[in-house]
Amino acid sequence: GTGLGLAIVKDLVALMGGEVGFESREGQGSRFWFALPLQVTFGTPGQIPHTVLVPQLTRRHKIMVVDDTALNRHLVSAMAQKLGLGCVGMASGQLAVRYLQDC
């Protein structure tokens, strides 16, 4: 890819007070990871605990889910909508860039 996804992840994780890293070994590949300072909460199944909401995100924000798998886009969109966030799904980074250029 173009690295756009990694740049977006880095910004989102930074907004949530976390960190992103990677390990790379020649001939073996790379492993990317992120860590977020989230609280463990307990609640009724199907209920979204409000303690994991990121304070910077409000109902006026809209997120974009970019994934080539329709099911993944659907699942993340459903979670965002339960949090009251607007959501748009794109099947590729190329489509996402075009969408953002047209906004």
N, C-alpha and C positions, 0 to 999 in steps of 0.2 A: 504494500500500500504506500500511500504518500506520507504516512506519519500523522495525518490529521487526527485520527482517533486517539493516539497517544497524547497529542497536545491538548485535546479536549479533556481527556481523563485527568491529565496533570492539573489543569485549571479547576476542574470540579472537585478533585480531591483536596487541592489547596484551599478552596472555599469552605470545605468541611473540616479544615484543621488537620488534615492527614498528610501522608507522604507517599510518593510513588518511587519505585526502584526497579532495577533489573539485574539479572545475572546472565552473562553470555559466555559460552564456551565454543571455541572454534570446532566446527564439525559436529557439534551436538545440538546447537540451537540456543535459544534464549528463553528466559523465564521472566515475565513481568509480574509485579505484585503491587498492591497498595494496602495501606493500613489506615483505618479511621478510628478516632476516639469516640466510639459509640457506647451507650449504656445498655446493659442487659435489662430488659423489662419483661414482665409477664402479663398476660391478658387473655381474653377470650379468643379462641381461634377465629380467624377472619376479621378480627378487630386490629386496626393499625395503631400501635402504641405511639402516642404523640411525642414521647421523649426522644425519639430518633429523628424527628424533623430537624432539618437544617434551618437555623434562624434566618439566614439570608434569603431563603426561598419562601415566597408568599404566593397567594392565589393569583397575583397579577403576573407571575412568571410562567413561561411556557418552556417546556423542554423538548429536545429533539432526540429521538431514539433512532440510531443508525445501526442496522443489522441486516444481513442478507437472509436471515431466517424469519419468516413471517410470524411464527409462533412466538419467538423472542420479542419481536416488536409489539405484538399484542399483549403479552404478559407485562412488560414494562409499562406500556401505555395504560393498562388497567390499574396498575399500582399507582401511577402518577395521578390518574383521575380520582382514585380513592383519597389521595392526599389533597385534592382540590386544585391540582396543577393542570394546565393545558398541555397537550402533547401532540406532536406530529411525528409520524414514523417515515423513515426513508430506508430503501432497500440497499443503498450503496453510498459510499462517501462522495462519489461523483454527483449523485442526485442531491445529496445534502448540501454540497457547495453551490450547486445551481439554484436550489431553493433559497439559500441565504443571500445569494447575489440578487435574486428577484425581489426580495423583501424591501 
